[in-house]
């Protein structure tokens, strides 16, 4: 997926990620995955970039290099950990804790492509404000919730309505549940990059 030239507008408290920061996080994600599958532990990483030490919500997506098929995707929508720690936690969760797939094995790792999405904070958004390719979305209604990253509607070829319907389906809700006054809709942007 191609990155937008300018990327998302980070919140005032979020320092911009440099190209070096992004490469550091990709290397750290791969190293963490390899080490975790060998030892069952996540090694604490030392970083000195302010951007990597700032708490930020992330998602990590794993795909098979040869086919592009999804192999795992997990994330968090609230900034609970420093960015580099969040990436470490989420790459492991994507590999061993995505209920849609069996756990990744060490033998699979060389054929996996890692993609990282660093999220801006969630904010309330109306359906009319949603821009496909720019916004990721989260919906909450009662005990149901679902989240889709900004790249999903692009990959699926969805328009805005299809994106909102797909979000509801992901949450286990009727496809048009986003029209309900009981549904809470939140938007966010994401800086998305992956391995070559």
TILUM-965333 format. One record per residue: residue number from 1; residue in one letter; x, y, z of N, C-alpha, C in turn. Coordinates in Angstrom, 1 decimal. Layout:
residues N
NUM,a,X,Y,Z,X,Y,Z,X,Y,Z
...
//
This chain:
residues 196
1,x,0.8,-1.2,0.0,0.0,0.0,0.0,0.9,1.2,0.0
2,x,0.5,2.2,-0.8,1.3,3.5,-0.9,0.9,4.4,0.3
3,x,2.0,5.0,0.8,1.7,6.0,1.9,1.3,7.3,1.2
4,x,0.5,8.1,1.9,0.2,9.4,1.5,1.4,10.3,1.7
5,x,1.6,11.3,0.8,2.8,12.1,0.9,2.9,12.7,2.3
6,x,1.9,13.4,2.8,2.0,14.1,4.1,1.8,13.2,5.3
7,x,1.1,12.1,5.1,0.8,11.2,6.3,-0.3,11.9,7.1
8,x,-0.7,11.3,8.2,-1.8,11.9,9.0,-1.3,13.1,9.8
9,x,-2.2,13.9,10.3,-1.8,15.0,11.1,-1.8,14.5,12.6
10,x,-0.6,14.3,13.2,-0.5,13.8,14.5,-1.1,14.8,15.5
11,x,-1.5,14.3,16.7,-1.9,15.2,17.7,-0.7,16.0,18.2
12,x,-1.0,17.1,18.8,0.1,18.0,19.2,1.2,17.3,20.1
13,x,0.7,16.3,20.8,1.7,15.6,21.7,2.4,14.5,21.0
14,x,2.1,14.2,19.8,2.8,13.1,19.1,3.9,13.6,18.2
15,x,5.1,13.3,18.5,6.2,13.7,17.6,6.1,12.9,16.2
16,x,6.5,13.6,15.2,6.5,12.9,13.9,7.5,11.8,13.8
17,x,7.1,10.7,13.1,8.0,9.6,13.0,8.9,9.8,11.8
18,x,10.2,9.7,12.0,11.2,9.8,10.9,11.3,8.5,10.1
19,x,11.9,8.6,8.9,12.1,7.3,8.2,13.0,6.3,9.0
20,x,13.9,6.9,9.7,14.8,6.0,10.6,13.9,5.3,11.7
21,x,13.0,6.1,12.3,12.1,5.6,13.3,11.3,4.4,12.8
22,x,10.8,4.6,11.6,9.9,3.6,11.0,10.7,2.3,10.7
23,x,12.0,2.5,10.2,12.8,1.3,9.9,13.2,0.6,11.2
24,x,13.5,1.4,12.3,13.8,0.8,13.6,12.7,0.0,14.1
25,x,11.4,0.5,13.9,10.3,-0.3,14.4,10.0,-1.6,13.6
26,x,10.3,-1.5,12.3,10.1,-2.8,11.5,11.2,-3.8,11.9
27,x,12.4,-3.3,12.1,13.5,-4.3,12.5,13.2,-4.8,13.9
28,x,12.7,-4.0,14.8,12.3,-4.4,16.2,11.2,-5.4,16.1
29,x,10.2,-5.1,15.3,9.1,-6.1,15.2,9.5,-7.4,14.7
30,x,10.4,-7.5,13.7,10.8,-8.8,13.2,11.7,-9.5,14.2
31,x,12.6,-8.8,14.8,13.5,-9.3,15.9,12.7,-9.9,17.0
32,x,11.7,-9.1,17.5,10.8,-9.5,18.6,10.1,-10.8,18.2
33,x,9.5,-10.9,17.0,8.8,-12.0,16.6,9.7,-13.3,16.6
34,x,10.9,-13.2,16.0,11.8,-14.3,16.0,12.1,-14.7,17.4
35,x,12.5,-13.8,18.3,12.9,-14.1,19.6,11.8,-14.7,20.4
36,x,10.6,-14.2,20.3,9.4,-14.7,21.0,9.1,-16.1,20.6
37,x,9.2,-16.4,19.3,8.8,-17.8,18.9,9.9,-18.8,19.3
38,x,11.1,-18.3,19.6,12.2,-19.1,20.1,12.2,-19.3,21.6
39,x,11.9,-18.2,22.4,12.0,-18.2,23.8,10.7,-18.1,24.6
40,x,9.6,-17.6,23.9,8.4,-17.3,24.6,8.4,-16.1,25.4
41,x,9.4,-15.2,25.2,9.5,-14.0,26.0,9.7,-12.8,25.0
42,x,9.3,-11.6,25.5,9.5,-10.4,24.7,10.6,-9.6,25.4
43,x,11.7,-9.4,24.7,12.9,-8.8,25.3,12.7,-7.3,25.3
44,x,13.0,-6.6,26.4,12.9,-5.2,26.5,13.8,-4.5,25.6
45,x,13.4,-3.6,24.7,14.2,-2.9,23.8,14.6,-1.5,24.3
46,x,15.8,-1.0,24.0,16.2,0.3,24.4,16.2,1.2,23.2
47,x,15.4,2.3,23.3,15.4,3.2,22.2,15.6,4.6,22.7
48,x,16.1,5.6,21.9,16.3,6.9,22.4,15.5,8.0,21.6
49,x,14.7,7.6,20.6,13.9,8.5,19.9,12.7,8.9,20.6
50,x,12.4,10.2,20.8,11.2,10.7,21.5,10.0,10.1,20.9
51,x,10.0,10.0,19.5,8.8,9.5,18.9,8.5,8.0,19.2
52,x,9.5,7.3,19.4,9.3,5.8,19.8,9.0,5.7,21.3
53,x,9.3,6.6,22.1,9.1,6.6,23.5,7.7,7.1,23.9
54,x,7.1,7.8,22.9,5.8,8.4,23.2,4.7,7.4,23.1
55,x,3.8,7.3,24.1,2.7,6.3,24.0,1.8,6.5,22.7
56,x,1.5,5.4,22.0,0.7,5.5,20.8,0.1,4.2,20.5
57,x,-1.1,4.2,20.1,-1.8,3.0,19.7,-1.3,2.5,18.4
58,x,-1.2,1.1,18.3,-0.7,0.6,17.0,-1.5,-0.7,16.7
59,x,-1.4,-1.0,15.4,-1.8,-2.3,14.9,-0.7,-2.9,14.1
60,x,-0.5,-4.2,14.1,0.5,-4.8,13.3,-0.2,-5.9,12.5
61,x,0.1,-5.9,11.2,-0.5,-6.8,10.2,0.6,-7.7,9.7
62,x,0.3,-9.0,9.7,1.2,-10.0,9.1,0.6,-10.6,7.8
63,x,1.3,-10.6,6.7,0.8,-11.2,5.5,1.9,-12.2,5.0
64,x,1.4,-13.2,4.2,2.4,-14.1,3.6,3.0,-13.3,2.4
65,x,4.3,-13.3,2.3,5.0,-12.6,1.2,4.6,-13.1,-0.2
66,x,4.5,-14.4,-0.3,4.3,-15.0,-1.7,2.9,-14.7,-2.2
67,x,1.9,-14.8,-1.3,0.5,-14.7,-1.7,-0.2,-13.4,-1.3
68,x,0.4,-12.7,-0.3,-0.3,-11.5,0.2,-1.4,-11.8,1.1
69,x,-1.7,-13.0,1.4,-2.8,-13.4,2.2,-2.5,-13.0,3.7
70,x,-3.6,-12.5,4.3,-3.5,-12.1,5.7,-3.1,-13.3,6.6
71,x,-2.2,-13.1,7.5,-1.8,-14.2,8.4,-2.1,-13.9,9.9
72,x,-2.3,-12.6,10.2,-2.6,-12.1,11.5,-2.7,-10.6,11.6
73,x,-3.5,-10.1,12.4,-3.6,-8.7,12.6,-4.2,-8.4,14.0
74,x,-3.4,-7.7,14.8,-3.9,-7.4,16.2,-3.5,-6.0,16.5
75,x,-4.2,-5.3,17.4,-3.8,-4.0,17.7,-4.5,-3.5,18.9
76,x,-4.2,-2.2,19.3,-4.9,-1.6,20.4,-5.3,-0.2,19.9
77,x,-6.4,0.3,20.3,-6.9,1.6,19.9,-6.7,2.7,20.9
78,x,-6.1,2.4,22.0,-5.8,3.4,23.0,-4.3,3.4,23.3
79,x,-3.6,4.5,23.4,-2.2,4.5,23.6,-1.8,4.1,25.1
80,x,-1.6,2.9,25.3,-1.3,2.4,26.6,0.2,2.2,26.9
81,x,1.0,2.1,25.8,2.5,1.8,26.0,3.2,2.7,25.0
82,x,4.5,2.9,25.3,5.4,3.6,24.4,5.3,2.9,23.0
83,x,5.4,3.7,22.0,5.2,3.2,20.6,6.0,1.9,20.3
84,x,7.3,1.9,20.7,8.1,0.7,20.4,7.6,-0.5,21.2
85,x,7.2,-0.3,22.4,6.6,-1.4,23.2,5.3,-1.9,22.6
86,x,4.5,-1.0,22.2,3.2,-1.4,21.6,3.4,-2.2,20.3
87,x,4.4,-1.8,19.5,4.7,-2.6,18.3,5.2,-4.0,18.7
88,x,6.0,-4.1,19.7,6.5,-5.4,20.2,5.4,-6.3,20.6
89,x,4.5,-5.7,21.4,3.3,-6.5,21.9,2.4,-6.9,20.8
90,x,2.2,-6.0,19.9,1.2,-6.3,18.8,1.7,-7.2,17.8
91,x,3.0,-7.2,17.5,3.5,-8.2,16.5,3.4,-9.6,17.1
92,x,3.6,-9.7,18.4,3.5,-11.1,19.0,2.0,-11.5,19.0
93,x,1.1,-10.5,19.4,-0.3,-10.8,19.4,-0.8,-11.2,18.0
94,x,-0.3,-10.5,17.0,-0.7,-10.8,15.6,-0.3,-12.3,15.2
95,x,0.8,-12.7,15.8,1.3,-14.0,15.4,0.7,-15.1,16.2
96,x,0.3,-14.9,17.4,-0.1,-16.0,18.3,-1.5,-15.8,18.9
97,x,-2.1,-14.6,18.7,-3.4,-14.4,19.4,-4.5,-13.8,18.5
98,x,-4.4,-14.1,17.2,-5.5,-13.7,16.3,-6.3,-15.0,16.1
99,x,-7.6,-14.9,16.7,-8.4,-16.1,16.7,-8.8,-16.7,15.4
100,x,-8.6,-15.9,14.3,-8.9,-16.4,13.0,-7.9,-17.4,12.4
101,x,-6.7,-17.4,13.0,-5.6,-18.2,12.4,-4.9,-19.0,13.5
102,x,-4.3,-20.2,13.1,-3.4,-20.9,14.0,-2.2,-20.0,14.3
103,x,-1.5,-20.3,15.4,-0.3,-19.5,15.7,0.7,-19.6,14.7
104,x,1.4,-18.5,14.4,2.6,-18.5,13.5,3.7,-19.4,14.1
105,x,4.4,-20.1,13.2,5.5,-20.9,13.6,6.8,-20.2,13.2
106,x,7.9,-20.6,13.8,9.2,-20.0,13.5,9.6,-20.2,12.1
107,x,9.2,-21.3,11.5,9.5,-21.6,10.1,8.8,-20.7,9.1
108,x,7.7,-20.1,9.5,6.9,-19.2,8.7,7.5,-17.8,8.6
109,x,8.2,-17.4,9.6,8.6,-16.0,9.8,9.4,-15.4,8.6
110,x,10.3,-16.2,7.9,11.0,-15.6,6.8,10.0,-15.2,5.6
111,x,8.9,-15.9,5.5,7.9,-15.6,4.5,6.8,-14.6,4.9
112,x,7.0,-14.0,6.0,6.0,-13.0,6.5,6.4,-11.6,6.2
113,x,5.4,-10.8,5.8,5.6,-9.3,5.6,5.0,-8.6,6.7
114,x,5.7,-7.7,7.3,5.2,-7.0,8.5,4.8,-5.6,8.1
115,x,3.6,-5.2,8.5,3.1,-3.8,8.3,2.7,-3.2,9.6
116,x,3.0,-2.0,9.9,2.7,-1.3,11.1,1.8,-0.1,10.8
117,x,0.8,0.0,11.7,-0.1,1.2,11.6,0.0,1.9,13.0
118,x,0.4,3.2,13.0,0.5,4.0,14.2,-0.7,4.9,14.2
119,x,-1.6,4.8,15.1,-2.9,5.5,15.1,-2.8,6.9,15.8
120,x,-3.6,7.8,15.3,-3.9,9.0,16.0,-5.0,8.7,17.0
121,x,-5.2,9.6,18.0,-6.3,9.3,19.0,-7.7,9.3,18.3
122,x,-8.6,8.4,18.8,-9.9,8.4,18.3,-10.7,9.7,18.6
123,x,-11.6,10.0,17.7,-12.4,11.2,17.9,-13.8,10.9,17.3
124,x,-14.8,11.5,17.9,-16.2,11.3,17.3,-16.2,11.8,15.9
125,x,-16.9,11.1,15.0,-17.0,11.4,13.6,-18.4,11.1,13.1
126,x,-18.9,11.9,12.2,-20.2,11.6,11.6,-19.9,10.9,10.3
127,x,-20.9,10.1,9.8,-20.7,9.3,8.6,-20.3,10.2,7.4
128,x,-20.9,11.5,7.4,-20.6,12.4,6.3,-19.2,12.9,6.3
129,x,-18.5,12.8,7.4,-17.1,13.3,7.5,-16.1,12.3,7.0
130,x,-16.5,11.0,6.9,-15.6,9.9,6.7,-15.0,10.0,5.3
131,x,-13.7,10.0,5.2,-13.0,10.1,3.9,-12.3,8.7,3.7
132,x,-12.7,8.0,2.7,-12.1,6.7,2.4,-10.7,6.8,2.1
133,x,-9.8,6.0,2.7,-8.4,6.1,2.5,-7.7,7.0,3.5
134,x,-8.4,7.8,4.2,-7.8,8.7,5.2,-8.2,8.3,6.6
135,x,-9.5,8.0,6.8,-10.0,7.6,8.1,-10.1,6.1,8.3
136,x,-9.6,5.7,9.5,-10.0,4.4,10.1,-11.2,4.7,10.9
137,x,-12.0,3.6,11.2,-13.2,3.8,12.0,-13.4,2.8,13.1
138,x,-14.1,3.2,14.1,-14.5,2.3,15.2,-16.0,2.6,15.5
139,x,-16.7,1.5,15.7,-18.1,1.7,16.0,-18.4,0.9,17.3
140,x,-19.2,1.5,18.2,-19.6,0.9,19.4,-21.2,1.0,19.5
141,x,-21.8,-0.1,19.7,-23.3,-0.1,20.0,-23.6,-1.2,21.0
142,x,-24.0,-0.8,22.2,-24.2,-1.8,23.3,-22.9,-2.5,23.6
143,x,-23.0,-3.9,23.6,-21.8,-4.7,23.8,-21.0,-5.0,22.6
144,x,-21.4,-4.4,21.5,-20.7,-4.7,20.2,-19.8,-3.6,19.8
145,x,-18.6,-4.0,19.3,-17.7,-3.0,18.8,-16.9,-3.6,17.7
146,x,-16.4,-2.7,16.8,-15.5,-3.2,15.7,-14.7,-2.0,15.2
147,x,-13.5,-2.4,14.6,-12.6,-1.4,14.1,-12.0,-1.8,12.8
148,x,-11.9,-0.9,11.9,-11.2,-1.1,10.6,-10.2,0.0,10.3
149,x,-9.0,-0.4,9.9,-8.0,0.5,9.6,-8.2,1.2,8.3
150,x,-7.6,2.4,8.1,-7.9,3.2,6.9,-7.6,2.5,5.6
151,x,-6.6,1.5,5.6,-6.2,0.8,4.4,-7.2,-0.2,3.9
152,x,-8.1,-0.6,4.8,-9.1,-1.7,4.5,-10.0,-1.4,3.4
153,x,-10.7,-0.2,3.4,-11.6,0.0,2.3,-10.9,0.2,1.0
154,x,-9.7,0.7,1.0,-8.9,0.8,-0.3,-8.6,-0.6,-0.8
155,x,-8.1,-1.5,0.1,-7.8,-2.9,-0.3,-9.1,-3.6,-0.8
156,x,-10.2,-3.3,-0.2,-11.5,-4.0,-0.6,-12.2,-3.3,-1.8
157,x,-11.8,-2.1,-2.1,-12.4,-1.3,-3.2,-13.8,-0.8,-2.8
158,x,-13.9,-0.5,-1.5,-15.2,0.0,-0.9,-15.4,1.5,-1.1
159,x,-16.6,2.0,-1.3,-16.9,3.4,-1.1,-17.3,3.7,0.4
160,x,-17.7,4.9,0.7,-17.9,5.2,2.1,-19.0,4.4,2.7
161,x,-20.1,4.2,2.0,-21.2,3.4,2.5,-20.8,1.9,2.8
162,x,-20.1,1.4,1.8,-19.6,0.0,2.0,-18.6,-0.1,3.1
163,x,-17.8,0.9,3.3,-16.9,1.0,4.5,-17.7,0.9,5.8
164,x,-18.7,1.8,5.9,-19.5,1.8,7.1,-20.2,0.5,7.3
165,x,-20.8,-0.1,6.3,-21.5,-1.4,6.4,-20.5,-2.5,6.8
166,x,-19.3,-2.4,6.2,-18.3,-3.4,6.5,-17.8,-3.3,8.0
167,x,-17.7,-2.1,8.5,-17.4,-1.9,9.9,-18.4,-2.5,10.8
168,x,-19.7,-2.3,10.5,-20.8,-2.9,11.3,-20.7,-4.4,11.2
169,x,-20.5,-5.0,10.1,-20.4,-6.4,9.9,-19.2,-7.0,10.8
170,x,-18.1,-6.2,10.8,-16.9,-6.6,11.6,-17.3,-6.6,13.1
171,x,-18.2,-5.7,13.5,-18.6,-5.6,14.9,-19.7,-6.6,15.3
172,x,-20.2,-7.4,14.3,-21.3,-8.3,14.6,-22.6,-7.6,14.6
173,x,-22.7,-6.5,14.0,-24.0,-5.7,13.9,-24.6,-5.8,12.5
174,x,-25.9,-5.5,12.4,-26.5,-5.4,11.1,-25.7,-4.3,10.2
175,x,-25.6,-4.6,9.0,-24.7,-3.7,8.1,-25.1,-2.2,8.1
176,x,-26.3,-1.9,8.4,-26.7,-0.5,8.4,-26.8,0.1,9.8
177,x,-26.2,-0.6,10.8,-26.3,-0.1,12.2,-25.7,1.2,12.4
178,x,-24.8,1.6,11.5,-24.1,3.0,11.7,-25.2,4.1,11.6
179,x,-26.3,3.8,11.0,-27.3,4.8,10.8,-28.1,5.1,12.2
180,x,-28.0,4.1,13.1,-28.7,4.2,14.3,-28.2,5.3,15.3
181,x,-29.1,6.0,16.0,-28.6,7.0,16.9,-27.9,6.3,18.1
182,x,-28.1,5.0,18.3,-27.5,4.3,19.5,-26.0,4.0,19.2
183,x,-25.7,4.1,17.9,-24.3,3.7,17.5,-23.3,4.9,17.7
184,x,-22.2,4.6,18.3,-21.2,5.7,18.5,-20.1,5.4,17.4
185,x,-19.8,6.4,16.6,-18.8,6.3,15.5,-17.6,7.1,15.8
186,x,-16.4,6.5,15.7,-15.2,7.2,16.0,-14.3,7.1,14.8
187,x,-13.5,8.2,14.5,-12.6,8.1,13.4,-11.2,8.3,13.9
188,x,-10.2,7.9,13.1,-8.8,8.1,13.4,-8.0,8.1,12.1
189,x,-6.8,8.5,12.2,-5.9,8.4,11.0,-4.8,7.5,11.4
190,x,-4.0,7.0,10.4,-2.9,6.1,10.8,-1.7,6.4,9.8
191,x,-0.6,6.4,10.4,0.7,6.4,9.6,1.0,4.9,9.4
192,x,1.0,4.5,8.1,1.1,3.1,7.8,2.3,2.8,6.9
193,x,3.1,1.9,7.3,4.3,1.5,6.5,4.6,0.0,6.8
194,x,5.4,-0.5,5.8,5.7,-1.9,5.9,7.1,-2.2,5.3
195,x,7.4,-3.5,5.5,8.7,-3.9,4.9,8.7,-3.9,3.4
196,x,9.9,-3.8,2.8,10.0,-3.8,1.4,9.7,-5.2,0.9
//
